[in-house]
Amino acid sequence: MEKKINLPGISYLRTIQYIVYGGIILYFGKDVFVPLSLAVLVSFVVFPVARWMEARGVSRMASILICVTAMMIILLGLIALMVSQVLSFVQELPVIREKLSRALGEMSQLITESFGISSQQQSDWFSEIVNRSASSFLSFAQSAISTSATSLVLLILVPVYAVLILYYRHQWLNVLYRFFPNQEKEEIRELLSLSIETYYNFIKGMAVVYLIVGTLNSIGLLILGIPHAILFGFTASILTFIPYIGIMVGSLAPITMAWITYDSVWGPLGVVGIFAFVQYLEANLIFPWAVSRRLQVNTLVTLVAIFLGGIIWGMAGLILFVPFVGILKLIADHSPRLATLSMMLGKDKSFSKKNTDIDENQQGMAPAPPDAEKRNTG
């Protein structure tokens, strides 16, 4: 007699439906959700400082405005620095183009001598590649212009949204209570406070990591005599938020510049050596020291989140989806019903001890853990 296996297909299908519907809503509503999501993350970063100022007698609105304004000034200062570096780089494009043309000519001659491919054939292939990529470049330029215009709008909307979210935070907390009526209010407050604290410490630590790594990259490139070392060093530093791929993409420009500058293989090898050494320091010393509490998400989930974020929200999704997955992982770590999700999102050793204790308690294998210290979200 054939044995029948009962699978809970309905619940899984319903979950898949929710995911699909949610993706559709996020895609078509990105003009609304992107600035709101950025504002939520900004409020997470600003809230601990604003609450500290409120505890010392500063009014709520004044403390919020001071914190958000200070953050925007720092951000605009960094943007101005990067723009000045880019403009300096653009001014040298004619010289770079001349050196690149000479280097390509030498490479063409080497290919002719080594493989017997004539210069005319190489020119025809190159022209075909250029013609095919012209439309792609035009599309990229249009996308870049659109992204720049959107960024200017976000620079206005996000601070306003962040101020309003922080000012009416008690009202949003009451709304959250209504969304989860079966949960204890203290549990919701504790989890929200833990999410804010963890994300604040993570962002603060990552800012230190980017600063140190960018400085080390820039110093190394300056020692090699690579032009625009600060631009290349900090660009590669910021791109390290994409595991493995980011550092490779960030190294392409300085490697090309080193090749053009030195007309030999030693310049690019020097850049690769510097970036590899700094990356080793970042992974083994700088990151563990600066980021005391990581968003424990495994590399596969991080890459998938970046990929899906780029599809759904474009450049903003590349930045936003990773911290959202990290916060989701944090919530799953502290919810017994989401233990499986916590295991799926986390690393091998990041499956929290609290969830393990809860599972053991449910099986009668261990005493209940003491209640966590209650946190106040202000």
LINHU-V974663 format. One record per backbone hydrogen bond with DSSP energy under -1.0 kcal/mol. CO is the residue of the C=O (numbers start at 1). NH is the residue of the N-H. If there is no record, write none. Layout:
# LINHU-V974663
co->CO nh->NH
co->CO nh->NH
This chain:
# LINHU-V974663
co->7 nh->9
co->8 nh->12
co->9 nh->13
co->10 nh->14
co->11 nh->15
co->12 nh->16
co->13 nh->17
co->14 nh->18
co->15 nh->19
co->16 nh->20
co->17 nh->21
co->18 nh->22
co->19 nh->23
co->20 nh->24
co->21 nh->25
co->22 nh->26
co->23 nh->27
co->24 nh->28
co->25 nh->29
co->29 nh->32
co->29 nh->33
co->30 nh->34
co->32 nh->36
co->33 nh->37
co->34 nh->38
co->35 nh->39
co->36 nh->40
co->37 nh->41
co->38 nh->42
co->39 nh->43
co->40 nh->44
co->41 nh->45
co->42 nh->46
co->43 nh->47
co->46 nh->50
co->47 nh->51
co->48 nh->52
co->49 nh->53
co->50 nh->54
co->51 nh->55
co->53 nh->58
co->54 nh->57
co->59 nh->63
co->60 nh->64
co->61 nh->65
co->62 nh->66
co->63 nh->67
co->64 nh->68
co->65 nh->69
co->66 nh->70
co->67 nh->71
co->68 nh->72
co->69 nh->73
co->70 nh->74
co->71 nh->75
co->72 nh->76
co->73 nh->77
co->74 nh->78
co->75 nh->79
co->76 nh->80
co->77 nh->81
co->78 nh->82
co->79 nh->83
co->80 nh->84
co->81 nh->85
co->82 nh->86
co->83 nh->87
co->84 nh->88
co->85 nh->89
co->86 nh->90
co->87 nh->91
co->90 nh->93
co->92 nh->96
co->93 nh->97
co->94 nh->98
co->95 nh->99
co->96 nh->100
co->97 nh->101
co->98 nh->102
co->99 nh->103
co->100 nh->104
co->101 nh->105
co->102 nh->106
co->103 nh->107
co->104 nh->108
co->105 nh->109
co->106 nh->110
co->107 nh->111
co->108 nh->112
co->109 nh->113
co->110 nh->114
co->111 nh->115
co->112 nh->116
co->118 nh->122
co->119 nh->123
co->120 nh->124
co->121 nh->125
co->122 nh->126
co->123 nh->127
co->124 nh->128
co->125 nh->129
co->126 nh->130
co->127 nh->131
co->128 nh->132
co->129 nh->133
co->130 nh->134
co->133 nh->137
co->134 nh->138
co->135 nh->139
co->136 nh->140
co->137 nh->141
co->138 nh->142
co->139 nh->143
co->140 nh->144
co->141 nh->145
co->142 nh->146
co->143 nh->147
co->144 nh->148
co->145 nh->149
co->146 nh->150
co->147 nh->151
co->148 nh->152
co->149 nh->153
co->150 nh->154
co->151 nh->155
co->153 nh->156
co->153 nh->157
co->154 nh->158
co->156 nh->160
co->157 nh->161
co->158 nh->162
co->159 nh->163
co->160 nh->164
co->161 nh->165
co->162 nh->166
co->163 nh->167
co->164 nh->168
co->166 nh->169
co->168 nh->172
co->169 nh->173
co->170 nh->174
co->171 nh->175
co->172 nh->176
co->173 nh->177
co->174 nh->178
co->175 nh->179
co->176 nh->180
co->180 nh->183
co->184 nh->188
co->185 nh->189
co->186 nh->190
co->187 nh->191
co->188 nh->192
co->189 nh->193
co->190 nh->194
co->191 nh->195
co->192 nh->196
co->193 nh->197
co->194 nh->198
co->195 nh->199
co->196 nh->200
co->197 nh->201
co->198 nh->202
co->199 nh->203
co->200 nh->204
co->201 nh->205
co->202 nh->206
co->203 nh->207
co->204 nh->208
co->205 nh->209
co->206 nh->210
co->207 nh->211
co->208 nh->212
co->209 nh->213
co->210 nh->214
co->211 nh->215
co->212 nh->216
co->213 nh->217
co->214 nh->218
co->215 nh->219
co->216 nh->220
co->217 nh->221
co->218 nh->222
co->219 nh->223
co->220 nh->224
co->221 nh->226
co->228 nh->232
co->229 nh->233
co->230 nh->234
co->231 nh->235
co->232 nh->236
co->233 nh->237
co->234 nh->238
co->235 nh->239
co->238 nh->241
co->239 nh->242
co->242 nh->246
co->243 nh->245
co->245 nh->249
co->246 nh->250
co->247 nh->251
co->249 nh->252
co->251 nh->255
co->252 nh->256
co->253 nh->257
co->254 nh->258
co->255 nh->259
co->256 nh->260
co->257 nh->261
co->258 nh->262
co->259 nh->263
co->265 nh->269
co->266 nh->270
co->267 nh->271
co->268 nh->272
co->269 nh->273
co->270 nh->274
co->271 nh->275
co->272 nh->276
co->273 nh->277
co->274 nh->278
co->275 nh->279
co->276 nh->280
co->277 nh->281
co->278 nh->282
co->279 nh->283
co->280 nh->284
co->281 nh->285
co->281 nh->286
co->282 nh->287
co->285 nh->289
co->286 nh->290
co->287 nh->291
co->294 nh->296
co->295 nh->297
co->298 nh->302
co->299 nh->303
co->300 nh->304
co->301 nh->305
co->302 nh->306
co->303 nh->307
co->304 nh->308
co->305 nh->309
co->306 nh->310
co->307 nh->311
co->308 nh->312
co->309 nh->313
co->314 nh->318
co->316 nh->320
co->317 nh->321
co->320 nh->324
co->321 nh->325
co->322 nh->326
co->323 nh->327
co->324 nh->328
co->325 nh->329
co->326 nh->330
co->327 nh->331
co->328 nh->332
co->329 nh->333
co->332 nh->335
co->335 nh->338
co->336 nh->339
co->338 nh->342
co->339 nh->343
co->340 nh->344
co->341 nh->345
co->342 nh->346
co->345 nh->298
co->352 nh->356
co->353 nh->357
co->354 nh->358
co->355 nh->359
co->356 nh->360
co->357 nh->361
co->358 nh->362
co->359 nh->363
co->360 nh->365
co->361 nh->364
